[in-house]
């Protein structure tokens, strides 16, 4: 299933609802830096219009790419989590696929919850087809866990796909986790 507009809206609202102090500080610094660049470009507009235009272009680039970069950097440092003990079990008698794992908090803060994304992707020998199959998985599921995860702590999860009857050699399971 592709990511629908309502799913994207729900993820953005969920992200904004779970902002931490580190997020507010980082976005505040970005906003202050952008305001300083805009004021500097206005002050230098008569003396050096080319430099002023370059500053405005930098502001536009930072306004569009800055929030994504901040989220990525915070996810890699402050909210760093990994999935360990991954286990995929196929139950042939009931046609179910069970995905188990543990989320480990390697970050610098205690987390309030996590979202686990599990995609079942078709395998292929052709690397271009494999990239295409990653964009359009066979099945996908998101599990939202509202339990706190302490620093250096672990949190188990379990995702069950019902009515799943593909042979094991024809698919791969991709797992990703985001915590807040």
N, C-alpha and C positions, 0 to 999 in steps of 0.2 A: 504494500500500500504506500503510495507517495505521501509526503508530508502535506496535509491540507492546510488551508489558511486558518481554520479554526484551531488546529493543533499547534500551529506556529504562534497564534495569538495566546493560547493557553500557556505555552512554554515561556513566552515573554512576560506575561502577567505573573506567572509563578516565579520567574527569576527576579522580577522587581519586588515581589512580595518578600523574598528571602534575602535581601541585601544585608550585608554585614557592615561593621564599622570600617573595615578595610576597603570595601567597595565605595562607601561614601567618601572616604579620604582620597582614594584614587580618582574618582570622578570629579571631586571638588578641585583637585590639582589640575586635572585636564581642563576643566571649565575656566579656572583662573588663568592658565597658560594661554588658552584661546582668546580670552578677553584682552590679555596683555598684548598678544600679537595683533589683534584687531586695532587696539588703540595705537600701537606703534605704527601700523600701516597708515592709519588716518593722519597721524602727526607727520609722517614722512612722505605723504602723498604729493605735496607741492615740490619738494626738493628732488625726490627720486621716485617718479611714478612706476618705473619698471620694478624697482625693489619692493615698493608697496604692493604692486600687483602680485609679485612672487609671494609675499607674506600672506595675502588673501588666499592664494592658491594653496599654500601650506595649511592655512586654517581650514579650508574646505576638505582637504585630504584628511587632516587629523579629526575633523568632526565626523567623518564617515568611517574611518578605520580605527580611530582611538578607542571607542567602547569595546570593539571586538578584541583589540590588542590587550586592553586592561583585563577583560574577562579571561583571556588565555593566560596571561602572566599570573593572575591571582589563582587560577586553577592549577598552574604548575608549581606554585610556591606555597601559598597560604592554605589552599583547599586541595592539596595533592592527595589523591587516593588511587589505589591500585586494586585490581581484582586478583585474588589468589584462590587456590584450591578449586579451579574450574572443573566441573564434571558435567558431561552430557550423557544422559541415559535414555535409550530408546526402549519403550515397552511395546513389544510387538503384539502381545495378546490384547492390549487395549488401544493400540494405535496412538500412543501419547509419546511426546518427547519432553523430558524433564531436564532443565538446566539449573544446576546448583553452583553456588560459589560463595565466597566471602569477600567483603569489601574491607580493605585495611586503610586506616587514616594515617597517612605519612605527613600530613600538613602541620601547620603551626597553631591551629585553633580546633576547638571542639565543634563538631558539625551537628546541625539540627535534623538532617535527613538527607536522603539520596534518591536519585532516579537511576534505574538500571535499564539500559536499552539492549535488547537482544534481537538480532537479525539472523534469519536463516537464509543463506545465500547459496545459489547454485554454483557448483564447481565446474571448471572447464580447463582444458590444457592451454587454450588460447588466452594470453594475458589481457588482450583488449576486451574479449568477451567477459572475462572475470571482472574487469573494471566496470563494465556495463551492468553486470549482474549485481554488483555492490550498490549501484544506484537504485535498482529495482529488486529488492529482496523478495523471496518467495513468501515468507511470513515475517512479521515483526511484532514486537510487543514491548511496552514500557511498563515498568513496575515502579511505583512511587512508595518509598519507605519513609515513614514519619517518625522514626526512632532516632534518638540522639546517638552520635558516634564520637566517643572521646578520642583524644589524641593518642596515637599508637594503639587504638582499639580496633576490634573487628566486628563486622555485622554480617550475618548470613542472609542469603536470599534464595528464593526458589521461584522459577518461572516454568509453567506447564503449558505446552502447546497441545491442544486436543486435536483429534482426527488428523494425525500426522503419519503418513505412510510412504515416505520416500526412502530408498535404500541409502545407507550411511555413506557410501562412496560418491553419491551424487550431490551432497550439500556440505556446507561448512557453517559453523555457528560463530557469529561475531558478537562480542559483548563489550559494552562501553558503559561507564558510570560517570555521573555528575553529582556532586554533593554541594549542599548549601548550609 
